[in-house]
Amino acid sequence: LHIETVHYCHFRCTMIRLRHEHKFCLKSDNLDFFYEDLTNYLFAYHRYDNNQTDHIIIIINWSEKVLENYQVKHIPIKGQWKEWTTDNIVDVNDNNILTLNLESQQGKIFILQK
């Protein structure tokens, strides 16, 4: 197998697991776009279940440039969020800002930790 095929299969399995573990959140109509930066072609949105117990934020960099120590403002809930693919925990501070690095044309998924 080619390494690209292995990476694609791993990514696909990871996304299927995300859909199964957070199905009520991802299948609800609750979708809020809370941040956009038209200069850097970045936007972020929030998905949550009807009981508001499961929360996911998706941040996408559509630009061709790497964004280092980028601050996404207006995160809907402060606290600890787990980056889905790496399991890294990031803190959203009292100002509801999340600081992260994004490669060009990269998106990240964060799950609120309970």
N, C-alpha and C positions, 0 to 999 in steps of 0.2 A: 504494500500500500504506500501511496505517496503521503508525505507528511501533511500536505494540505488536506487530503481526505480524512486523515486521522483527526486533525484540528476541527474540521467541519463536523465530523460525527460527534466529537466531544461537545462542541458548541450546541449542536442540535439536541443532544441528550440533556444538556444543562437547561436549555430553554423549555424542554418538555417537563423537566422536574419543576421548574419555576411555575409553569402553568398549573401543574397538579397541586403543588403545595400552597398556591395562592389563588386558587380558582375563583373564589367568591370576590376577591379584590379585582382580579383581571377581567371578570365577566360582568361586573356591575357597570352601571351607567355613570359612575362617579369618576369624572375626569376633569381635573383643573390644571390649566396651563398657568403657572405661577411666575415664570421668569423667561425673559427673552432679551438677547443682546444682539441686535441687528448688525452691529459693527463687526463682531466676532462670529456671527452665524451660529449662535448657541441658543438653545432653548431647553426648558425643563418643564416637566409636568408631574402631577401627583395622581395616583390611583388608590382607591380605598374601597373596602367592602361597605355594605349597607349599615352594619353595626359600628362602623368606624373603629374596628379593632385590628385590622390588617392594613398597613400602609406601604406603598411603594412609590419611590420617585425615580424618574428616568431623566437623565441629563445627556444631551446629545450635542456634540461639536461637529457642525457641518462644514467647518472651514478647512482650509489646506494647511493651517498652522497649528503647532503644538501650543497648548495653553498650560502654563506652569503656574502653580499657586493661584489658580483662578478662584475667585470668590463668587459663588452663586448665592444670591440674596433671596430673601422671602421664602426660605424653606418652611413648609407649613407646620412642622412640629419640631421643636428642639429635642435633643436627646442623642442617643447612639443609633447609628444606622450601619448596617452591614452591606458592604459592596458585594453583590451577588456572585461574581465569578472568582473573586480572590478571597472572600471571607474576611477582608480587612474591615475593622471597625473604625468609623469616623465619627467625630463629635460635631453636632450642630450646636453652636454657642447660643448664648442668651439673645444675641442680635439676629438669630435665625439665619446665620451664614454658614455655608459649607465650603471649605477650601479644598481643592483637588487639582490634580494634573490630568489633562486629557490630550491624547494623541490626536492628530488630524483625523477627521471623519470617524471619531470614536464616540460610542455611547457607553454610559455606565448605569447600572440598575442598583438601587439601594433599598434595603428592607429595614423598616423601623424595628428595633429590638425592644422586646417587652420587658 
